[in-house]
Amino acid sequence: MNVTVECQKRPEGSKPRALRRSGLIPTVLYGHNGAESVSLTMTAKAAEDLLKTASVNNTLIELSIPDISWNGPVLLREIQSHPWKNSLYHLSFFSVASQNKVEVVVPLKLVGESVGVKQGGILQQRLTTVKVQCPPDKIPETIDIDISNLGQGKMFYINELVLPEGIQVIDDPKLSVLAITSK
């Protein structure tokens, strides 16, 4: 899923609190030009819309910054929000334009109904995401796990994942993803 968003260069000396009061969210872009970072802003509405469709370290976003004539693919790396108010404080983006591979966190999706569960067993999912390395244009939305053949007393490990081409798991391959236990 590709998402497009536009940011503006943040005015020199502007204060984050004043920006938020005026309906803007402070953001930053890392890695667009080596180690250099750029302070940016985006409208609160655009940030909220972005967060409805994009996930941290998972969704490839097309970022446009007209003020500096830059656009390119980025990942949303961090979201800062108020601890109890429902308000955004800051977003961080990381440019992947010059990256051959990126590290992302991908949700695991269970597919099918386990034989062991049908026989009265209990499904215990221990991991819901996995960290992978892949080309920026091949980030999967999910990694499916077919559990239909898992019986009671069986476990499923990371090294058993069926991965799309070009994707490598970074997490420990011996980690247990799920187990079907008896009652």
PADOGU-119825 format. One record per atom (N, C-alpha, C, O, CB): residue in one letter; z, x, y. Coordinates in steps of 0.02 Angstrom, whole numbers, padded with zeros to 5 digits, always signed. Glycine has a CB too. Layout:
BEGIN
aZXY;...
***
This chain:
BEGIN
m+00000+00042-00058;m+00000+00000+00000;m+00000+00045+00062;m+00044+00087+00070;m+00061-00048+00000;n-00049+00036+00105;n-00050+00073+00167;n-00026+00030+00225;n-00045-00028+00231;n-00121+00099+00181;v+00016+00060+00266;v+00045+00027+00323;v+00026+00068+00384;v+00026+00129+00381;v+00123+00019+00316;t+00010+00035+00439;t-00008+00070+00501;t+00043+00054+00555;t+00063-00004+00562;t-00080+00050+00524;v+00063+00105+00592;v+00111+00095+00646;v+00093+00141+00704;v+00065+00195+00694;v+00184+00107+00622;e+00110+00119+00765;e+00095+00159+00824;e+00160+00176+00860;e+00204+00134+00868;e+00047+00122+00872;c+00166+00239+00881;c+00224+00262+00919;c+00201+00292+00985;c+00142+00310+00993;c+00265+00315+00878;q+00247+00298+01032;q+00233+00329+01096;q+00277+00391+01102;q+00331+00394+01073;q+00246+00280+01156;k+00253+00440+01139;k+00294+00500+01151;k+00354+00480+01192;k+00349+00442+01241;k+00253+00557+01188;r+00412+00505+01173;r+00474+00487+01207;r+00479+00524+01274;r+00468+00585+01276;r+00536+00504+01163;p+00494+00488+01328;p+00499+00521+01394;p+00554+00575+01394;p+00607+00565+01364;p+00513+00469+01449;e+00540+00631+01427;e+00590+00685+01433;e+00654+00659+01463;e+00653+00622+01513;e+00562+00744+01475;g+00710+00678+01435;g+00775+00660+01463;g+00798+00589+01450;g+00851+00568+01474;g+00774+00672+01535;s+00759+00550+01413;s+00779+00480+01400;s+00837+00479+01351;s+00840+00518+01304;s+00718+00439+01373;k+00881+00432+01362;k+00941+00425+01320;k+00929+00372+01266;k+00903+00319+01281;k+01003+00407+01363;p+00948+00386+01204;p+00936+00339+01149;p+00966+00269+01161;p+00933+00219+01147;p+00966+00367+01085;r+01026+00266+01188;r+01057+00201+01201;r+01017+00161+01252;r+01007+00100+01244;r+01130+00210+01226;a+00993+00194+01304;a+00953+00160+01355;a+00887+00136+01325;a+00862+00082+01342;a+00940+00207+01416;l+00858+00177+01281;l+00795+00157+01248;l+00806+00094+01206;l+00766+00047+01208;l+00768+00214+01204;r+00861+00093+01167;r+00875+00035+01125;r+00887-00028+01166;r+00865-00083+01148;r+00936+00048+01080;r+00921-00020+01224;r+00933-00078+01268;r+00867-00106+01295;r+00862-00166+01308;r+00979-00059+01327;s+00818-00063+01303;s+00753-00086+01330;s+00705-00108+01275;s+00646-00120+01288;s+00721-00031+01372;g+00729-00114+01213;g+00688-00140+01158;g+00648-00087+01121;g+00602-00104+01084;g+00641-00190+01185;l+00666-00023+01130;l+00631+00031+01096;l+00678+00065+01046;l+00739+00067+01057;l+00603+00083+01146;i+00650+00090+00993;i+00689+00126+00942;i+00668+00200+00945;i+00609+00215+00939;i+00679+00096+00870;p+00717+00246+00954;p+00700+00317+00951;p+00677+00337+00881;p+00706+00316+00831;p+00761+00361+00973;t+00624+00377+00878;t+00599+00401+00814;t+00582+00475+00822;t+00579+00501+00878;t+00537+00360+00790;v+00571+00509+00767;v+00551+00579+00770;v+00499+00591+00715;v+00502+00560+00661;v+00613+00626+00762;l+00453+00635+00728;l+00403+00655+00679;l+00412+00729+00665;l+00409+00771+00711;l+00330+00640+00705;y+00424+00745+00602;y+00431+00815+00580;y+00368+00837+00544;y+00333+00797+00513;y+00493+00823+00534;g+00353+00901+00549;g+00301+00931+00508;g+00230+00917+00529;g+00184+00931+00490;g+00310+00909+00441;h+00219+00889+00588;h+00149+00875+00607;h+00113+00938+00631;h+00052+00941+00630;h+00147+00822+00662;n+00152+00987+00652;n+00122+01049+00677;n+00168+01107+00657;n+00200+01137+00700;n+00111+01047+00755;g+00171+01121+00593;g+00217+01173+00569;g+00288+01148+00573;g+00304+01094+00549;g+00209+01237+00610;a+00332+01188+00603;a+00403+01171+00607;a+00419+01128+00668;a+00475+01105+00676;a+00445+01234+00609;e+00370+01117+00710;e+00381+01079+00772;e+00394+01005+00758;e+00363+00975+00714;e+00320+01086+00819;s+00441+00976+00795;s+00453+00904+00789;s+00437+00871+00856;s+00439+00903+00908;s+00526+00889+00768;v+00420+00807+00854;v+00403+00770+00914;v+00449+00709+00919;v+00455+00670+00872;v+00328+00748+00913;s+00481+00702+00977;s+00523+00643+00990;s+00479+00586+01012;s+00437+00593+01057;s+00577+00658+01044;l+00488+00528+00979;l+00445+00470+00991;l+00487+00408+01002;l+00548+00409+00993;l+00396+00460+00933;t+00453+00353+01020;t+00485+00287+01021;t+00435+00237+00991;t+00375+00249+00990;t+00505+00266+01093;m+00463+00182+00967;m+00421+00126+00946;m+00459+00063+00963;m+00520+00064+00970;m+00404+00130+00869;t+00423+00007+00970;t+00457-00055+00986;t+00502-00076+00928;t+00487-00062+00870;t+00405-00111+01003;a+00556-00110+00946;a+00603-00133+00894;a+00567-00181+00846;a+00580-00180+00786;a+00664-00168+00926;k+00522-00223+00872;k+00485-00270+00830;k+00442-00232+00780;k+00440-00249+00721;k+00442-00317+00874;a+00406-00181+00804;a+00363-00141+00759;a+00405-00107+00706;a+00384-00102+00648;a+00323-00089+00799;a+00465-00082+00724;a+00509-00049+00676;a+00533-00099+00623;a+00534-00083+00564;a+00569-00017+00712;e+00552-00159+00645;e+00576-00210+00598;e+00519-00231+00551;e+00530-00240+00491;e+00603-00271+00636;d+00459-00240+00578;d+00401-00258+00537;d+00386-00202+00486;d+00370-00216+00428;d+00339-00271+00581;l+00392-00140+00508;l+00380-00083+00464;l+00429-00084+00406;l+00410-00072+00348;l+00386-00017+00503;l+00492-00097+00420;l+00544-00095+00368;l+00538-00153+00318;l+00567-00150+00264;l+00612-00095+00399;k+00500-00205+00336;k+00488-00260+00289;k+00439-00239+00235;k+00440-00267+00180;k+00462-00322+00327;t+00396-00191+00250;t+00344-00172+00203;t+00350-00100+00176;t+00322-00084+00124;t+00277-00180+00234;a+00385-00057+00212;a+00389+00014+00192;a+00458+00031+00164;a+00509+00003+00184;a+00374+00059+00252;s+00457+00076+00116;s+00519+00101+00086;s+00529+00174+00104;s+00480+00211+00112;s+00519+00091+00009;v+00591+00196+00109;v+00606+00266+00123;v+00580+00309+00066;v+00591+00294+00007;v+00683+00276+00134;n+00546+00363+00084;n+00520+00412+00036;n+00474+00382-00017;n+00470+00409-00072;n+00576+00446+00002;n+00440+00327-00001;n+00397+00297-00051;n+00331+00272-00024;n+00279+00280-00056;n+00433+00241-00084;t+00331+00242+00035;t+00270+00211+00061;t+00233+00258+00109;t+00263+00285+00155;t+00288+00146+00097;l+00169+00267+00097;l+00127+00307+00141;l+00111+00265+00202;l+00085+00209+00196;l+00062+00331+00105;i+00125+00292+00261;i+00115+00256+00324;i+00064+00294+00366;i+00068+00356+00370;i+00183+00248+00363;e+00018+00259+00396;e-00030+00290+00442;e+00000+00285+00512;e+00005+00230+00540;e-00101+00255+00438;l+00021+00342+00540;l+00054+00343+00605;l+00005+00365+00659;l-00032+00413+00650;l+00116+00390+00604;s+00005+00328+00714;s-00039+00344+00770;s+00003+00357+00832;s+00048+00318+00848;s-00090+00286+00782;i-00011+00413+00866;i+00024+00430+00929;i-00030+00443+00982;i-00052+00499+00990;i+00071+00493+00920;p-00051+00390+01018;p-00105+00398+01067;p-00089+00448+01122;p-00134+00482+01147;p-00120+00331+01098;d-00025+00454+01143;d-00006+00499+01197;d-00024+00572+01184;d-00039+00609+01230;d+00068+00494+01210;i-00023+00592+01120;i-00040+00661+01104;i-00102+00665+01060;i-00117+00717+01031;i+00020+00696+01069;s-00139+00610+01057;s-00201+00606+01018;s-00191+00630+00946;s-00229+00672+00921;s-00256+00647+01051;w-00141+00603+00913;w-00127+00622+00843;w-00122+00559+00801;w-00092+00509+00821;w-00062+00664+00838;n-00150+00563+00742;n-00137+00512+00692;n-00144+00544+00623;n-00183+00591+00614;n-00185+00450+00699;g-00104+00518+00576;g-00106+00547+00509;g-00056+00513+00464;g-00017+00471+00485;g-00091+00621+00512;p-00059+00531+00400;p-00014+00500+00351;p+00057+00530+00356;p+00066+00590+00363;p-00041+00510+00280;v+00107+00486+00352;v+00177+00506+00355;v+00217+00467+00303;v+00196+00415+00279;v+00206+00496+00426;l+00276+00493+00288;l+00325+00457+00248;l+00385+00442+00292;l+00404+00483+00334;l+00346+00498+00185;l+00414+00384+00283;l+00477+00367+00317;l+00532+00404+00279;l+00544+00390+00220;l+00490+00289+00319;r+00565+00452+00312;r+00615+00493+00278;r+00686+00467+00286;r+00727+00475+00241;r+00611+00564+00303;e+00701+00437+00345;e+00770+00416+00356;e+00773+00357+00403;e+00733+00351+00450;e+00811+00474+00385;i+00820+00312+00389;i+00834+00255+00433;i+00907+00259+00452;i+00950+00262+00409;i+00817+00186+00397;q+00920+00258+00517;q+00990+00255+00540;q+01001+00187+00571;q+00961+00165+00613;q+01006+00313+00591;s+01055+00154+00551;s+01070+00088+00579;s+01145+00084+00592;s+01184+00124+00566;s+01047+00031+00532;h+01164+00035+00632;h+01235+00025+00648;h+01271+00003+00585;h+01244-00037+00546;h+01243-00028+00705;p+01333+00028+00573;p+01367+00013+00511;p+01381-00062+00498;p+01379-00083+00440;p+01431+00049+00509;w+01394-00101+00549;w+01407-00172+00535;w+01364-00219+00576;w+01356-00277+00556;w+01479-00187+00548;k+01336-00197+00631;k+01288-00239+00667;k+01221-00231+00631;k+01208-00180+00599;k+01282-00218+00744;n+01180-00281+00636;n+01115-00276+00604;n+01064-00248+00653;n+01016-00281+00672;n+01091-00346+00578;s+01075-00184+00674;s+01029-00155+00724;s+01010-00084+00704;s+01050-00046+00678;s+01062-00155+00793;l+00947-00068+00716;l+00920-00002+00702;l+00940+00048+00756;l+00944+00030+00815;l+00843-00004+00695;y+00953+00109+00736;y+00968+00162+00784;y+00912+00213+00789;y+00894+00235+00844;y+01033+00198+00764;h+00883+00232+00732;h+00835+00287+00733;h+00795+00288+00668;h+00820+00270+00615;h+00872+00355+00742;l+00732+00310+00673;l+00689+00319+00614;l+00662+00390+00615;l+00646+00418+00668;l+00630+00267+00613;s+00655+00421+00557;s+00627+00488+00551;s+00565+00484+00506;s+00567+00456+00451;s+00678+00538+00522;f+00511+00514+00529;f+00449+00518+00491;f+00434+00590+00473;f+00453+00636+00510;f+00390+00487+00531;f+00400+00601+00417;f+00380+00668+00396;f+00305+00667+00383;f+00280+00628+00342;f+00419+00691+00332;s+00268+00711+00417;s+00196+00714+00410;s+00178+00745+00342;s+00203+00798+00324;s+00164+00755+00467;v+00133+00712+00306;v+00110+00738+00242;v+00037+00759+00245;v+00006+00773+00193;v+00121+00686+00186;a+00009+00761+00305;a-00062+00777+00313;a-00079+00845+00284;a-00132+00854+00255;a-00081+00775+00387;s-00034+00894+00292;s-00049+00961+00268;s-00016+00976+00201;s-00017+01033+00178;s-00026+01013+00319;q+00012+00925+00169;q+00047+00935+00106;q+00001+00920+00046;q-00033+00870+00046;q+00109+00890+00103;n+00002+00965-00003;n-00035+00952-00066;n+00004+00903-00109;n-00025+00859-00141;n-00049+01017-00104;k+00070+00912-00110;k+00114+00869-00149;k+00176+00853-00109;k+00199+00893-00068;k+00134+00902-00217;v+00203+00794-00120;v+00265+00772-00087;v+00314+00749-00140;v+00295+00728-00195;v+00250+00716-00036;e+00378+00752-00123;e+00431+00726-00166;e+00450+00657-00141;e+00467+00649-00082;e+00493+00774-00168;v+00446+00608-00185;v+00463+00539-00166;v+00506+00507-00220;v+00509+00531-00277;v+00398+00498-00156;v+00540+00454-00201;v+00581+00416-00248;v+00543+00351-00263;v+00525+00314-00218;v+00653+00400-00218;v+00532+00338-00328;v+00492+00281-00349;v+00536+00234-00391;v+00571+00256-00436;v+00429+00304-00390;p+00534+00169-00376;p+00572+00120-00416;p+00544+00114-00487;p+00484+00119-00498;p+00572+00052-00382;l+00589+00103-00534;l+00570+00091-00603;l+00568+00016-00615;l+00615-00019-00595;l+00618+00126-00654;k+00515-00009-00647;k+00507-00081-00659;k+00505-00093-00734;k+00462-00066-00769;k+00443-00108-00624;l+00551-00135-00758;l+00552-00152-00829;l+00502-00206-00843;l+00499-00257-00808;l+00623-00173-00851;v+00461-00196-00896;v+00409-00243-00914;v+00421-00266-00986;v+00436-00225-01030;v+00338-00211-00907;g+00415-00331-00997;g+00424-00358-01064;g+00496-00378-01078;g+00540-00369-01036;g+00401-00308-01116;e+00507-00405-01138;e+00574-00423-01159;e+00591-00385-01222;e+00553-00386-01271;e+00581-00501-01171;s+00647-00351-01221;s+00667-00308-01276;s+00683-00347-01339;s+00714-00400-01336;s+00727-00266-01256;v+00661-00321-01396;v+00677-00349-01461;v+00753-00350-01470;v+00781-00399-01495;v+00643-00309-01519;g+00786-00296-01449;g+00858-00291-01455;g+00895-00344-01415;g+00947-00368-01436;g+00881-00223-01433;v+00869-00361-01356;v+00900-00413-01314;v+00890-00481-01347;v+00935-00522-01346;v+00870-00412-01242;k+00831-00493-01375;k+00817-00556-01409;k+00865-00566-01468;k+00882-00622-01486;k+00744-00558-01434;q+00887-00510-01498;q+00932-00513-01556;q+01006-00515-01534;q+01051-00511-01575;q+00921-00453-01601;g+01017-00522-01468;g+01086-00528-01443;g+01114-00465-01412;g+01172-00464-01392;g+01130-00548-01498;g+01075-00413-01406;g+01098-00351-01375;g+01101-00357-01299;g+01079-00407-01270;g+01053-00293-01394;i+01130-00307-01268;i+01138-00306-01195;i+01098-00248-01167;i+01104-00191-01190;i+01214-00301-01175;l+01058-00263-01116;l+01019-00211-01082;l+01063-00179-01028;l+01089-00214-00985;l+00954-00241-01050;q+01071-00114-01031;q+01109-00078-00981;q+01062-00028-00947;q+01044+00023-00975;q+01170-00041-01013;q+01041-00045-00886;q+00996-00001-00849;q+01038+00048-00808;q+01077+00027-00765;q+00948-00042-00803;r+01030+00112-00822;r+01070+00163-00789;r+01035+00192-00728;r+01068+00215-00681;r+01086+00218-00837;l+00968+00193-00728;l+00930+00218-00671;l+00881+00164-00648;l+00850+00131-00688;l+00891+00283-00689;t+00876+00155-00582;t+00828+00107-00555;t+00772+00142-00518;t+00721+00111-00500;t+00863+00058-00509;t+00780+00208-00505;t+00729+00247-00471;t+00723+00315-00505;t+00767+00336-00542;t+00745+00255-00395;v+00668+00349-00491;v+00657+00416-00517;v+00624+00457-00461;v+00582+00431-00424;v+00613+00416-00582;k+00642+00521-00456;k+00613+00565-00406;k+00553+00600-00437;k+00557+00630-00491;k+00665+00618-00380;v+00495+00595-00403;v+00434+00624-00429;v+00400+00667-00376;v+00415+00663-00316;v+00386+00570-00453;q+00354+00709-00399;q+00313+00749-00355;q+00241+00729-00369;q+00219+00726-00426;q+00324+00827-00366;c+00203+00715-00314;c+00134+00693-00323;c+00095+00704-00258;c+00124+00716-00206;c+00131+00618-00343;p+00028+00699-00262;p-00012+00702-00201;p+00005+00642-00156;p+00019+00588-00182;p-00088+00703-00218;p+00004+00651-00090;p+00023+00596-00045;p-00018+00533-00055;p+00007+00478-00043;p+00016+00620+00025;d-00081+00540-00075;d-00123+00480-00083;d-00116+00447-00151;d-00150+00398-00165;d-00196+00499-00071;k-00071+00472-00193;k-00062+00443-00260;k+00010+00421-00272;k+00033+00419-00329;k-00081+00494-00313;i+00046+00404-00219;i+00116+00382-00227;i+00116+00313-00259;i+00089+00265-00231;i+00153+00380-00158;p+00146+00306-00318;p+00148+00240-00351;p+00201+00195-00319;p+00253+00219-00297;p+00162+00248-00426;e+00187+00130-00315;e+00236+00083-00289;e+00294+00076-00338;e+00352+00072-00318;e+00205+00013-00276;t+00278+00076-00403;t+00329+00073-00456;t+00304+00113-00516;t+00244+00127-00521;t+00346+00000-00475;i+00350+00129-00561;i+00331+00156-00626;i+00356+00106-00677;i+00416+00092-00681;i+00362+00229-00638;d+00310+00079-00717;d+00327+00027-00765;d+00354+00057-00830;d+00331+00109-00853;d+00266-00017-00780;i+00404+00023-00858;i+00432+00042-00923;i+00426-00018-00968;i+00456-00070-00956;i+00507+00066-00917;d+00386-00012-01021;d+00379-00066-01070;d+00438-00063-01118;d+00445-00016-01157;d+00310-00061-01109;i+00481-00114-01115;i+00541-00114-01157;i+00535-00160-01217;i+00583-00170-01254;i+00601-00135-01115;s+00475-00189-01228;s+00467-00238-01283;s+00486-00212-01352;s+00508-00251-01394;s+00397-00262-01284;n+00477-00148-01365;n+00490-00121-01432;n+00560-00089-01439;n+00575-00059-01490;n+00438-00070-01449;l+00602-00096-01387;l+00668-00065-01391;l+00717-00111-01428;l+00729-00168-01407;l+00695-00050-01320;g+00744-00086-01482;g+00793-00124-01521;g+00864-00105-01502;g+00875-00061-01461;g+00782-00112-01595;q+00912-00139-01534;q+00982-00125-01521;q+00999-00054-01540;q+00974-00028-01591;q+01028-00175-01559;g+01040-00022-01500;g+01061+00046-01513;g+01010+00098-01490;g+01021+00158-01500;g+01073+00055-01586;k+00957+00077-01459;k+00904+00123-01436;k+00914+00139-01362;k+00940+00099-01323;k+00834+00093-01447;m+00892+00200-01344;m+00895+00222-01274;m+00825+00243-01252;m+00782+00260-01293;m+00945+00281-01265;f+00814+00240-01187;f+00750+00261-01157;f+00766+00316-01107;f+00809+00307-01063;f+00712+00200-01123;y+00732+00373-01113;y+00745+00431-01071;y+00688+00443-01022;y+00632+00419-01032;y+00757+00494-01114;i+00702+00481-00970;i+00652+00497-00919;i+00590+00530-00950;i+00534+00516-00929;i+00681+00543-00865;n+00600+00573-01000;n+00542+00608-01029;n+00496+00561-01069;n+00443+00582-01091;n+00566+00664-01075;e+00516+00498-01078;e+00474+00449-01112;e+00432+00407-01064;e+00392+00365-01085;e+00518+00403-01154;l+00441+00419-00999;l+00402+00381-00949;l+00328+00395-00956;l+00307+00452-00967;l+00426+00398-00878;v+00287+00343-00950;v+00215+00350-00949;v+00195+00354-00875;v+00200+00305-00839;v+00177+00290-00987;l+00173+00414-00855;l+00159+00426-00784;l+00085+00427-00770;l+00045+00450-00811;l+00190+00492-00762;p+00065+00401-00711;p-00005+00408-00690;p-00023+00482-00682;p+00020+00524-00674;p-00017+00369-00623;e-00087+00496-00686;e-00111+00565-00681;e-00091+00595-00614;e-00095+00563-00562;e-00188+00567-00689;g-00070+00659-00616;g-00053+00695-00555;g+00019+00687-00533;g+00039+00713-00481;g-00098+00674-00500;i+00059+00649-00571;i+00128+00636-00552;i+00175+00672-00600;i+00168+00666-00661;i+00143+00560-00550;q+00223+00709-00573;q+00272+00745-00613;q+00342+00722-00594;q+00357+00714-00535;q+00265+00822-00605;v+00385+00712-00644;v+00454+00693-00631;v+00494+00756-00613;v+00487+00808-00645;v+00486+00658-00693;i+00536+00750-00562;i+00579+00805-00540;i+00648+00798-00572;i+00680+00849-00587;i+00585+00806-00463;d+00671+00736-00582;d+00737+00725-00612;d+00740+00755-00683;d+00689+00768-00714;d+00752+00649-00615;d+00801+00764-00707;d+00813+00792-00774;d+00780+00748-00827;d+00796+00688-00831;d+00889+00799-00787;p+00735+00775-00868;p+00700+00734-00918;p+00746+00706-00972;p+00727+00660-01007;p+00646+00776-00950;k+00806+00733-00978;k+00853+00710-01029;k+00897+00653-01004;k+00939+00627-01042;k+00896+00767-01053;l+00889+00633-00941;l+00929+00578-00914;l+00910+00512-00948;l+00851+00498-00959;l+00920+00572-00838;s+00960+00472-00963;s+00948+00407-00994;s+00932+00356-00939;s+00970+00350-00890;s+01010+00384-01035;v+00877+00320-00947;v+00858+00269-00899;v+00892+00203-00917;v+00919+00169-00873;v+00781+00260-00899;l+00891+00186-00981;l+00922+00123-01003;l+00940+00127-01077;l+00917+00171-01113;l+00874+00064-00991;a+00982+00080-01097;a+01002+00075-01167;a+01008+00002-01186;a+01024-00040-01143;a+01070+00113-01179;i+00996-00013-01249;i+01007-00080-01276;i+01068-00074-01322;i+01064-00042-01375;i+00943-00109-01314;t+01123-00104-01302;t+01185-00098-01341;t+01199-00164-01376;t+01176-00217-01355;t+01244-00078-01296;s+01238-00160-01431;s+01257-00222-01465;s+01320-00249-01431;s+01358-00212-01399;s+01269-00211-01541;k+01331-00313-01440;k+01389-00345-01409;k+01453-00322-01440;k+01507-00343-01419;k+01385-00421-01414;
***
